[in-house]
Amino acid sequence: MNIFRLNNDALWEGIRDWSLKAGRSAARPVLLMWYVMRSDKTPRKDKLAIFGSLAYLILPIDLLDAHRLPVVGWLDEAVSLAVLIRKMSKYITPETQAKAEAQLDKWFPEYTKYEIVE
């Protein structure tokens, strides 16, 4: 378990760097999964699944190369994250959402919420 903690630090740095490039909207589901993974209420096997999916998202290794296949190359990561969120949605709590939003506010302080006027 000690190795798992060390990798969490490297994963967090990768998530931060990836998020700052990708933007607030793309970073939100990634942060939700990060905080679900860090929760004591999430079972270990699910934590490992989240860890693997997030690592795949931020690592430079791809099954489908985004440089050769621009649209298709991003699909494997998007599908991986979408499937992960669907499977782990039972662990997303208001507390998890609040933590993710607080972190997004730190990374993207210039963000303002817009209202749709009908």
MIDOSE-1310 file (N, C-alpha, C; in nm, 2 decimals, decimal comma, always signed):
residues 118
mnif	+0,08/-0,12/+0,00/+0,00/+0,00/+0,00/+0,09/+0,13/+0,00; +0,21/+0,12/+0,05/+0,30/+0,23/+0,05/+0,33/+0,28/-0,09; +0,35/+0,19/-0,18/+0,38/+0,23/-0,32/+0,26/+0,30/-0,38; +0,14/+0,25/-0,35/+0,02/+0,31/-0,40/+0,01/+0,46/-0,35
rlnn	+0,05/+0,49/-0,23/+0,05/+0,63/-0,19/+0,15/+0,72/-0,26; +0,27/+0,66/-0,28/+0,37/+0,74/-0,36/+0,32/+0,77/-0,50; +0,26/+0,68/-0,56/+0,20/+0,70/-0,69/+0,09/+0,80/-0,70; +0,02/+0,81/-0,58/-0,09/+0,91/-0,58/-0,03/+1,05/-0,59
dalw	+0,09/+1,08/-0,54/+0,15/+1,21/-0,55/+0,18/+1,24/-0,69; +0,24/+1,14/-0,76/+0,27/+1,16/-0,90/+0,15/+1,17/-0,99; +0,05/+1,09/-0,95/-0,08/+1,10/-1,03/-0,14/+1,24/-1,01; -0,14/+1,29/-0,89/-0,20/+1,42/-0,86/-0,13/+1,53/-0,94
egir	+0,00/+1,53/-0,95/+0,08/+1,62/-1,03/+0,04/+1,61/-1,18; +0,02/+1,49/-1,22/-0,02/+1,47/-1,36/-0,16/+1,52/-1,39; -0,25/+1,50/-1,29/-0,39/+1,55/-1,31/-0,39/+1,70/-1,31; -0,31/+1,76/-1,22/-0,30/+1,91/-1,22/-0,25/+1,96/-1,35
dwsl	-0,14/+1,91/-1,40/-0,09/+1,96/-1,53/-0,19/+1,94/-1,64; -0,24/+1,82/-1,65/-0,34/+1,78/-1,75/-0,46/+1,88/-1,74; -0,51/+1,90/-1,62/-0,63/+1,98/-1,60/-0,61/+2,13/-1,64; -0,49/+2,18/-1,61/-0,46/+2,32/-1,65/-0,46/+2,34/-1,80
kagr	-0,42/+2,23/-1,87/-0,42/+2,24/-2,02/-0,56/+2,21/-2,07; -0,63/+2,12/-2,01/-0,76/+2,08/-2,07/-0,87/+2,18/-2,04; -0,86/+2,25/-1,92/-0,97/+2,34/-1,89/-1,06/+2,29/-1,78; -1,14/+2,38/-1,73/-1,22/+2,35/-1,61/-1,33/+2,24/-1,64
saar	-1,39/+2,25/-1,75/-1,50/+2,15/-1,78/-1,45/+2,01/-1,80; -1,33/+2,00/-1,86/-1,27/+1,86/-1,88/-1,22/+1,81/-1,74; -1,17/+1,90/-1,66/-1,11/+1,87/-1,53/-1,21/+1,82/-1,43; -1,33/+1,87/-1,44/-1,43/+1,84/-1,33/-1,45/+1,69/-1,31
pvll	-1,48/+1,61/-1,42/-1,50/+1,47/-1,39/-1,38/+1,39/-1,34; -1,26/+1,44/-1,39/-1,13/+1,38/-1,34/-1,12/+1,41/-1,19; -1,14/+1,53/-1,15/-1,13/+1,56/-1,01/-1,24/+1,48/-0,92; -1,36/+1,47/-0,98/-1,46/+1,39/-0,91/-1,40/+1,25/-0,88
mwyv	-1,35/+1,19/-0,98/-1,29/+1,05/-0,97/-1,17/+1,05/-0,87; -1,09/+1,15/-0,88/-0,98/+1,16/-0,78/-1,03/+1,16/-0,64; -1,13/+1,24/-0,61/-1,18/+1,25/-0,47/-1,26/+1,12/-0,43; -1,32/+1,06/-0,53/-1,39/+0,93/-0,50/-1,28/+0,83/-0,47
mrsd	-1,17/+0,83/-0,54/-1,06/+0,73/-0,52/-1,00/+0,76/-0,38; -0,99/+0,88/-0,34/-0,93/+0,91/-0,21/-1,02/+0,89/-0,09; -1,15/+0,87/-0,11/-1,25/+0,85/-0,01/-1,23/+0,71/+0,06; -1,25/+0,71/+0,19/-1,24/+0,59/+0,27/-1,36/+0,50/+0,24
ktpr	-1,46/+0,55/+0,19/-1,58/+0,47/+0,16/-1,57/+0,40/+0,03; -1,48/+0,43/-0,05/-1,46/+0,36/-0,18/-1,38/+0,23/-0,16; -1,43/+0,11/-0,20/-1,36/-0,01/-0,19/-1,23/-0,01/-0,26; -1,13/-0,09/-0,21/-1,00/-0,09/-0,27/-1,00/-0,13/-0,42
kdkl	-1,08/-0,23/-0,46/-1,08/-0,27/-0,60/-1,13/-0,15/-0,69; -1,22/-0,07/-0,64/-1,27/+0,04/-0,72/-1,17/+0,15/-0,72; -1,09/+0,17/-0,61/-0,99/+0,27/-0,61/-0,88/+0,23/-0,71; -0,85/+0,10/-0,73/-0,75/+0,06/-0,82/-0,80/+0,09/-0,97
aifg	-0,93/+0,06/-0,99/-0,99/+0,09/-1,12/-0,98/+0,24/-1,16; -1,01/+0,32/-1,06/-1,00/+0,47/-1,08/-0,86/+0,51/-1,11; -0,77/+0,46/-1,03/-0,63/+0,49/-1,04/-0,58/+0,46/-1,18; -0,61/+0,34/-1,23/-0,57/+0,29/-1,36/-0,63/+0,38/-1,47
slay	-0,75/+0,42/-1,46/-0,82/+0,50/-1,56/-0,76/+0,64/-1,56; -0,74/+0,70/-1,45/-0,68/+0,83/-1,44/-0,54/+0,83/-1,49; -0,46/+0,73/-1,45/-0,32/+0,72/-1,50/-0,32/+0,71/-1,65; -0,41/+0,63/-1,71/-0,42/+0,61/-1,85/-0,45/+0,75/-1,92
lilp	-0,53/+0,83/-1,86/-0,57/+0,96/-1,91/-0,45/+1,05/-1,92; -0,37/+1,05/-1,81/-0,26/+1,15/-1,81/-0,13/+1,11/-1,86; -0,11/+0,97/-1,87/+0,02/+0,92/-1,92/+0,03/+0,94/-2,07; +0,15/+0,96/-2,12/+0,17/+0,98/-2,27/+0,15/+0,86/-2,35
idll	+0,12/+0,75/-2,29/+0,10/+0,62/-2,37/-0,04/+0,61/-2,40; -0,07/+0,58/-2,53/-0,21/+0,56/-2,57/-0,23/+0,43/-2,65; -0,34/+0,37/-2,64/-0,38/+0,26/-2,73/-0,40/+0,31/-2,87; -0,47/+0,42/-2,88/-0,50/+0,49/-3,01/-0,43/+0,62/-3,01
dahr	-0,33/+0,64/-3,10/-0,25/+0,76/-3,10/-0,33/+0,88/-3,14; -0,34/+0,98/-3,06/-0,41/+1,10/-3,09/-0,34/+1,19/-3,20; -0,21/+1,17/-3,22/-0,14/+1,24/-3,33/-0,18/+1,18/-3,46; -0,19/+1,05/-3,47/-0,22/+0,99/-3,60/-0,37/+0,99/-3,63
lpvv	-0,44/+0,97/-3,53/-0,59/+0,96/-3,55/-0,65/+1,07/-3,45; -0,65/+1,20/-3,49/-0,69/+1,30/-3,40/-0,82/+1,28/-3,32; -0,93/+1,25/-3,39/-1,06/+1,24/-3,32/-1,06/+1,10/-3,25; -1,03/+1,00/-3,32/-1,04/+0,86/-3,26/-0,94/+0,85/-3,15
gwld	-0,82/+0,92/-3,16/-0,72/+0,91/-3,05/-0,77/+0,96/-2,92; -0,86/+1,05/-2,92/-0,91/+1,10/-2,79/-1,03/+1,02/-2,74; -1,09/+0,94/-2,83/-1,21/+0,86/-2,79/-1,18/+0,76/-2,68; -1,07/+0,69/-2,69/-1,04/+0,59/-2,59/-1,03/+0,65/-2,45
eavs	-0,97/+0,77/-2,44/-0,97/+0,83/-2,30/-1,10/+0,88/-2,26; -1,18/+0,94/-2,35/-1,31/+0,99/-2,32/-1,40/+0,87/-2,28; -1,40/+0,76/-2,35/-1,48/+0,65/-2,32/-1,44/+0,58/-2,19; -1,31/+0,57/-2,17/-1,26/+0,52/-2,04/-1,31/+0,60/-1,92
lavl	-1,31/+0,73/-1,93/-1,35/+0,82/-1,82/-1,50/+0,81/-1,81; -1,58/+0,81/-1,92/-1,72/+0,80/-1,91/-1,77/+0,67/-1,85; -1,71/+0,56/-1,88/-1,74/+0,43/-1,82/-1,71/+0,43/-1,68; -1,59/+0,49/-1,64/-1,55/+0,49/-1,50/-1,65/+0,57/-1,42
irkm	-1,69/+0,69/-1,47/-1,79/+0,77/-1,40/-1,92/+0,70/-1,38; -1,96/+0,63/-1,48/-2,09/+0,56/-1,47/-2,08/+0,45/-1,37; -1,97/+0,38/-1,36/-1,96/+0,27/-1,26/-1,94/+0,32/-1,12; -1,87/+0,44/-1,11/-1,84/+0,49/-0,98/-1,93/+0,60/-0,93
skyi	-2,04/+0,63/-1,00/-2,13/+0,74/-0,97/-2,19/+0,72/-0,83; -2,21/+0,59/-0,79/-2,27/+0,56/-0,66/-2,18/+0,62/-0,54; -2,06/+0,65/-0,57/-1,97/+0,70/-0,47/-1,95/+0,85/-0,47; -2,01/+0,92/-0,57/-2,01/+1,06/-0,58/-2,11/+1,12/-0,48
tpet	-2,06/+1,20/-0,38/-2,14/+1,26/-0,28/-2,14/+1,41/-0,29; -2,23/+1,48/-0,22/-2,22/+1,62/-0,22/-2,08/+1,67/-0,17; -2,02/+1,60/-0,08/-1,89/+1,64/-0,02/-1,78/+1,62/-0,13; -1,79/+1,51/-0,21/-1,70/+1,49/-0,32/-1,71/+1,60/-0,42
qaka	-1,83/+1,64/-0,45/-1,86/+1,74/-0,55/-1,80/+1,88/-0,50; -1,82/+1,90/-0,37/-1,77/+2,03/-0,31/-1,62/+2,04/-0,32; -1,56/+1,93/-0,29/-1,41/+1,92/-0,30/-1,36/+1,95/-0,44; -1,42/+1,88/-0,53/-1,38/+1,90/-0,67/-1,41/+2,05/-0,72
eaql	-1,52/+2,11/-0,68/-1,55/+2,25/-0,72/-1,45/+2,34/-0,65; -1,41/+2,32/-0,52/-1,32/+2,40/-0,45/-1,18/+2,40/-0,52; -1,14/+2,28/-0,56/-1,01/+2,27/-0,63/-1,02/+2,34/-0,77; -1,13/+2,32/-0,84/-1,14/+2,39/-0,97/-1,14/+2,54/-0,95
dkwf	-1,20/+2,59/-0,84/-1,19/+2,74/-0,81/-1,05/+2,78/-0,79; -0,97/+2,70/-0,73/-0,82/+2,73/-0,70/-0,75/+2,74/-0,84; -0,77/+2,64/-0,92/-0,70/+2,63/-1,05/-0,75/+2,73/-1,15; -0,88/+2,76/-1,15/-0,94/+2,85/-1,25/-1,01/+2,96/-1,18
peyt	-0,94/+3,05/-1,11/-1,01/+3,16/-1,03/-1,09/+3,26/-1,12; -1,05/+3,26/-1,25/-1,12/+3,36/-1,33/-1,26/+3,31/-1,38; -1,29/+3,19/-1,35/-1,42/+3,13/-1,39/-1,54/+3,20/-1,33; -1,64/+3,23/-1,41/-1,76/+3,29/-1,36/-1,88/+3,20/-1,41
kyei	-1,98/+3,19/-1,33/-2,09/+3,11/-1,37/-2,18/+3,20/-1,45; -2,23/+3,14/-1,56/-2,32/+3,21/-1,65/-2,46/+3,15/-1,63; -2,56/+3,24/-1,64/-2,70/+3,20/-1,64/-2,76/+3,20/-1,78; -2,84/+3,11/-1,80/-2,91/+3,10/-1,93/-3,04/+3,19/-1,92
ve	-3,05/+3,29/-2,00/-3,17/+3,38/-1,99/-3,26/+3,33/-2,10; -3,38/+3,30/-2,06/-3,48/+3,25/-2,15/-3,58/+3,36/-2,18
